[in-house]
Amino acid sequence: AHHLSSRDRPHSINAASPPARMSPSMEVSEMAPLPVFRNGVPQNEAMRAHRGTYAIKHLGPHGKNVIVEGRIAKRAEADEIDMSGSMFVEDKCDDLAAVVVGARSAEFGVNTFTFRIERTYSNNGLGTFVGVADSGVDFLNHERWGAAWAIGCHGQNLFSWTDGRGAATLVRGGLPGSDESLPDGATIAVRVDLDARPRVLSFSVDGGPFIVAKGVELPRTVRPFCKLAGFPGDSVALFYQGENSRAASSTTRECACAANSNEQTAAGYNRKLPRESGDTVLSANIA
């Protein structure tokens, strides 16, 4: 069982008070996984009976200029609008608001999930950031979210946000960086250890060793986080622990989900000079 849960669950399920029947529209828009309990405690018969109604949801709240379909999050293109028709030109051009979080949160233990780059404009990850966000906030608040931390896919540096819908700050020395950008099809595994003290965030690129991010103070619970601040049409796919990130790839490049558990510190990861200018799309404070 994965130590993941959803804050988007429409009703709690218990024997004393069964959930109200959902309308057909709710069955489509509010699907969520059943709860997972500590120490492998099984779900009861009433919970298992709802498996026909509840289905696993990959992606959760997102900006107006992000289109979500299954596990794919895509930055809206010029001829695309949301189903309500309420997306305006300024929404599509808003790099800061091009954000999405996962539908499930990690609440305890060691959790791993993987992002796959489906497409970036120049096939180099520019403007694409993947990592985690504080899940203890109101994601339906379209003006401000909570803190977030992510690796930039263009230069593999670490960035942080006090508000996930705002501008990023480079965490100098947080990750070693690289002069190699991540192309379409690359996979980035994100792992959090929420039982460690302090809590630990680490990243693995294309099946390489997990690198511990420095200068990060994770909150009690987190969700997958992605910002698509590059170009319209840029997209990523999200895979939770145990799901195969090779499946249904939109590219011909064969990718492996990160599985190597050997951790290194950032200092020993990449001997090349870090490229701190590569992911500065949202970082005005970098000269």
N, C-alpha and C positions, 0 to 999 in steps of 0.2 A: 504494500500500500504506500502511496506517496503522501508525504506530510504536507498536503496542500488542501486548502479549503477556499470557499468563496464567500465574500461579503455581499454578493448580489443575490443570495438565496431569497426568493419571495416570501417563504414561510418556513418556520421551524417545524419539525415533524416530531410529535410525541404521541404516546398512546392516549393521553387524557384529552387532547384537543387536536383532532385530525385537521389537516389543512383544508381551507376552503377550495372548492373546485375552481380551477383557473379557466379563464376564457381561452378560446383557440389562439387569439393573438398573443396572450401571455405565454402560452405553451411554446410559442416560437421565439419570442423576444426575451424571455426571462429564464431560459433553461440554465440549470446549474448542476454540478455534480453533487451526489449525496455526500454527507459529512464523512470524514475519515477520523478515526479515534486513535488516541495514544495506545501504544503497546499492543497493537493488532487486535483490539477489541472488535468483534464483528458487529455489523449492523443487524438490527432486529428484523423480524419478518415483515413488519409494516413498512420499514424503509426499503427493503428489497423489492417489495411489491410495486414501488413507484418507479422502477427502472424503465418502464415503458413511457413514462411521462418526462422524466428528467434525463437529459443528455449532457455530455461533457461540453463545456464551452471553453474556447481557448483565449479569446481576446475580450476585454471589457471596455470601459469608458474610453473615449477618444475625442480628439479635436474634430471640429466640423469639416476640416479639409483632409481628414483621413477616412478612407473607406475600408471597412472590415468585412471580410468574407471568409468564414471558417477560421483557419489558422493564419490567414494572410492579412497583413495591414499594408495599405497602399496610399501614398500621397496622391490626392485627387488631381486629375489632369484638367485642362481648360474646358473640355466639353462634358465634364462629369459634375453632377450635383447630388446632394443627398436625397433620400426618398421624400422628404417633406418639402423640397424645393427651396430651403431657407439658406443655402450657401451663397454668399455673395463674393464678388471679386476680391474684396479685402480679406475674406476668410481664406481663399485659396493661396494668397500671397503671404500669409502670416506664417513664417517659418517657426516662430516660437510656439504656436498653437498646434503644430503638426505632431501631436503626441498620442500615445496609446499605452495602456497598461494591460496586463494579463487579467483574465477573469478569476484567477485563483491566487491566493496569497500563501506564502510560506510562513508558518507560525512557530515551528520548533524543529530541532534536529538539523540534519544536513539535507539540503534540497538543491537539485541541479535542473536547469532547463536550458534549452539551446535555441538561439536565433540563427536562421539561415538567410543570407542576403539573396533575395530573389532578383533584384534589379537595382542598379544605380545608374545615373545618367551617363557617366564616363567610365563605368565599370571599375570604379576605384574607391567606393565607399564614402565619397565625400558627402558630408552633412548627415550621415547616418550614425546614430548613437544607440547602443543597446546595453541594458544593465538592470538595475532594480530601483524601485521607488517605495517610499514609506506607504504602507497600505492602511495606516490608521487615520486616513483623511477622507473627506467627502469628495470623491471623484466626479460627482455630478455638479460640483461647483465649477462653472466654466470660466471663472476669473482667476482662481488660484488653487494649485495643488500643493502637496508637501514636498519634502526633500527627495532627491534622486541622485544616483551615481551611475555612470555609464562609461564604457570604452568607446572612443571614436574610431570608426572603421577605416578612416583615411590614414591616420598616423599612429593608431593604437595607443593613444594617450588616455589618461583618466580625466573625466570631467565630473563636476558636481553642480547641483542646482539646489537652491533653497526653496524654489518653487519650480516644479517640473514643467510648468507652462511658461516659465520665464527664460532668461538668458543663462548660459552655462559659464562656469569658471573652471579654468584648467587647474587640476591638482598637480602641481609640479612635483615630480618624483613619485607620484602615485603608481604609475606603471612605467616601464622602461621606454615605451615608444618604439617606433620602427620606421625605417625609410621605405618599407614595403606596404603599399595600400592593400586592402582586402578586396578582391574582385567578386563579381557575382558568383554565387554558389558557395562562398566561404561560410563556414559555421563558427559561431562564437558560443561556447558553453559558459554559462554563468552559474557559479555555485556559491551558496551561502551556508555558513555554519552558525545557526542561531543559538546553539547550546554552548558554544565557546565563549570565553570571556577574555578579552572583548570579542564581540561577534565578528566573523570573518567573511569578506567578499573576495572571490577570486575568479579569474577568467582563463579560458583555454581556447586557442585559435586552431581550427582544423585538426583537432585531435591531439594537439601538443600538450605539454605539462601545464597544470593549473598554476597561475601566477597570482600571489596574494597582493591585493591592492592596498597601498599604504594611505594613511591619512583619512580613513573612512570610519565613521561611527554609525553603524547600522542601527535603526530602530528595532523595536521588538518584533515587528512583522513587516514583510516586504512583498511586493508584487513584481513580476517582470515589467520592464519599462523600455520604451523605444521612442526616440525622437527622429522624425524624417524631415530634417531641416535643409535637405539638399535641393531636389528638383521634383516637379510633378512627375508622377509615374514611378518614383522610387518605392521599393516595397521590400518587406521582410516576412518570413514565416516563423512562427513560434511553436516549439515542440517541448512538451513537458517530459519529465523523467520517465524513461521507458519507451518513449515514442521514437520511431526511426526517422532521423532527419535526412536520410538519403531518399526516402520515399517521395514520389511525386514532385521531384525537383523540376523547376522551370528552366534549368540550365543543363548542359551536357556534361558539365564538370562533375566528377564523382567526389562526393564529400563524405567525410566520416564525422559522426558525432563524437565530441570529446569524451574520452573514457579513461584517460591516464590519470591516476590519483596521486602521482608524485607532485608534491608542491615544492616550489622554489620561491625564494624572495625575489623581488623585482630587480635587485642589483645583479643577480646572476642569470637573468633571463636572456637578455639580448646585448651582446657586446658592441653592437653598432651604435653610432651616435644617435640619440633620440631626436626625432623630428617634431618639435613642439609647435611648429607653425601649420601642421597639416590639417588639424581639426578645428580651426579657429573661426568657423562659420558663425558661431554664437558667442565668441569670446572677444569682446571689444577691448579687454584689458591687456591683451598680448601685443607687444610691439612688433 
